[in-house]
Amino acid sequence: MTPSQIQTKDIVACVVGARPNFVKMGPILRGIAATSPNLQTRLIHTGQHYDDAMSDSFFRQLGLPKPDVYLSVGSGRQGEQTAKILDSYERWLLECEQPPAATLVVGDVNSTVGCALASVKLGIPVIHVEAGLRSFDRTMPEEINRVVTDAISELLLVSEPSGRENLLKEGKSNESIRLCGNVMIDVLRSQLDAATALDPLSKMGLTKNQYVVWTMHRPSNVDDPELLHQLCESMIQIAERLPVVFPVHPRTRNRLEAIGLWQTLESSPSILATAPLSYHELLGLTSNAKIIITDSGGLQEEATALEIPCLTLRENTERPITVDEGTSVLVGHDVGLLVTLVDDVIENRFKQGKCPQLWDGSAGRRVGSEVAAFLAARKES
Ligand SMILES: CC(=O)N[C@H]1[C@@H](OP(=O)(O)OP(=O)(O)OC[C@H]2O[C@@H](n3ccc(=O)[nH]c3=O)[C@H](O)[C@@H]2O)O[C@H](CO)[C@@H](O)[C@@H]1O
């Protein structure tokens, strides 16, 4: 066989950068491998999140392959970090031996938009998993990332029906949009046993259904000292009724230290403030919690899949299905409402939710099939 006769498989460059991306990428890689024998993947880690707690522990626990490419961008201001991602991914695209047939990005972090921009400018099509979600709040960096990424993506894979509606309103063609379901829930379903086996409850002295899991890291909550103060006061109040487990994101810890509240929370006997937890530790805790209080989009979805009441510390959500069908209620910045809703849950007055269609553990396979069909159709045209 001469070198020209050797068939090289098309490459899909799959980008991860921040914690929520790591959770979602496993089912996508497996879905492509299972459905698309003519494709190979390259895992690109931008290095947006880089330490063990925020990155490496997720690779270990979720069985993700070692990244083929590590871009080492690190932390930075919004523009600075996004620019570094764009620049370093463009360099890799220009220097790599075989350019990818497509770049696949997930979610809404700076790595998503940075790599999408670098790719499309070099004529390499972008596939966006978790496309079409909209909070309609452009003060959030994630909303800007979503809108820009979708505008330059050719294949838009959505996790809930609102994604399709939003994209159609923005002028995207129906053919470019596919409802695949939620890849993050694939992971949740496959890892629930491993998370339970870890038994974080006994390690922390907690009883099933008798505690709250609280996470917050959004700039809108933690960068405003007065609001952060109020949220901490309500945490202390709620902890008088149920113990609160509080895994603290690095951004939040910095802000709490800056306003002198870290010591107060850490020394409270019914608040368990911890470093960021591994995927299994957190899932082991959330799946047995009475209530989840969060500003994380991913946790809103996980709470809905687990059918656990979720009080969402945001004025809006890009994931309306978690409110319309699921267990989430938007509390915004109303700390009074937060405390009332905790009572509602404890006294069984809280709404019931149901798990949305296609959050069934097979979203990764559907993503794999759509990627293969998209690239095959592109080759033919
Ligand atoms: C715009 C954007 O992309 N935002 C995402 C990013 O926000 P997040 O707030 O984590 O944004 P960054 O990636 O800028 O990290 C914030 C800060 O955390 C610290 N840091 C970060 C990484 C790390 O491994 N170790 C560490 O200590 C740094 O001080 C850094 O400045 O990740 C969150 C999950 O965690 C996602 O929900 C957000 O959507």
The ligand as a Tripos MOL2 file, in Angstrom:
@<TRIPOS>MOLECULE
LIG
   39    41     1     0     0
SMALL
NO_CHARGES

@<TRIPOS>ATOM
      1 C1        -16.9050   32.6600   31.6150 C.3       1 LIG1
      2 C2        -16.5810   31.2950   32.0800 C.2       1 LIG1
      3 O1        -15.8720   30.5860   31.4120 O.2       1 LIG1
      4 N1        -17.1310   30.9450   33.2500 N.am      1 LIG1
      5 C3        -17.1230   29.5640   33.7560 C.3       1 LIG1
      6 C4        -16.0300   29.3460   34.7870 C.3       1 LIG1
      7 O2        -16.1790   30.3460   35.7840 O.3       1 LIG1
      8 P1        -15.0190   30.6640   36.8310 P.3       1 LIG1
      9 O3        -15.5340   31.6760   37.7750 O.co2     1 LIG1
     10 O4        -14.4950   29.3650   37.3840 O.co2     1 LIG1
     11 O5        -13.9660   31.3710   35.9190 O.3       1 LIG1
     12 P2        -12.4180   31.2370   35.8300 P.3       1 LIG1
     13 O6        -12.1130   30.1030   34.9500 O.co2     1 LIG1
     14 O7        -11.9490   32.5790   35.4480 O.co2     1 LIG1
     15 O8        -11.9170   30.9380   37.3530 O.3       1 LIG1
     16 C5        -12.1580   31.8810   38.4050 C.3       1 LIG1
     17 C6        -11.0490   31.9060   39.3930 C.3       1 LIG1
     18 O9        -10.9380   30.6180   40.0050 O.3       1 LIG1
     19 C7         -9.5810   30.3620   40.3280 C.3       1 LIG1
     20 N2         -9.2050   29.0540   39.7490 N.ar      1 LIG1
     21 C8         -9.6260   28.7300   38.5020 C.ar      1 LIG1
     22 C9         -9.2820   27.5160   37.9680 C.ar      1 LIG1
     23 C10        -8.5220   26.6240   38.7370 C.ar      1 LIG1
     24 O10        -8.2080   25.5020   38.3180 O.2       1 LIG1
     25 N3         -8.1530   26.9840   39.9840 N.ar      1 LIG1
     26 C11        -8.4610   28.1880   40.5190 C.ar      1 LIG1
     27 O11        -8.1010   28.4570   41.6430 O.2       1 LIG1
     28 C12        -8.7710   31.5060   39.8080 C.3       1 LIG1
     29 O12        -8.5370   32.3650   40.8710 O.3       1 LIG1
     30 C13        -9.6770   32.1640   38.7960 C.3       1 LIG1
     31 O13        -9.4010   33.4930   38.6110 O.3       1 LIG1
     32 O14       -16.1480   28.0370   35.3360 O.3       1 LIG1
     33 C14       -17.3830   27.8190   36.0400 C.3       1 LIG1
     34 C15       -17.3620   26.4450   36.6870 C.3       1 LIG1
     35 O15       -16.3990   26.3780   37.6700 O.3       1 LIG1
     36 C16       -18.5260   27.9230   35.0220 C.3       1 LIG1
     37 O16       -19.7680   27.7290   35.6710 O.3       1 LIG1
     38 C17       -18.4910   29.3040   34.3930 C.3       1 LIG1
     39 O17       -19.4850   29.3710   33.3920 O.3       1 LIG1
@<TRIPOS>BOND
     1     1     2 1
     2     2     3 2
     3     2     4 1
     4     4     5 1
     5     5     6 1
     6     5    38 1
     7     6     7 1
     8     6    32 1
     9     7     8 1
    10     8     9 2
    11     8    10 1
    12     8    11 1
    13    11    12 1
    14    12    13 2
    15    12    14 1
    16    12    15 1
    17    15    16 1
    18    16    17 1
    19    17    18 1
    20    17    30 1
    21    18    19 1
    22    19    20 1
    23    19    28 1
    24    20    21 ar
    25    20    26 ar
    26    21    22 ar
    27    22    23 ar
    28    23    24 2
    29    23    25 ar
    30    25    26 ar
    31    26    27 2
    32    28    29 1
    33    28    30 1
    34    30    31 1
    35    32    33 1
    36    33    34 1
    37    33    36 1
    38    34    35 1
    39    36    37 1
    40    36    38 1
    41    38    39 1
@<TRIPOS>SUBSTRUCTURE
     1 LIG1         1 GROUP 0 **** ****
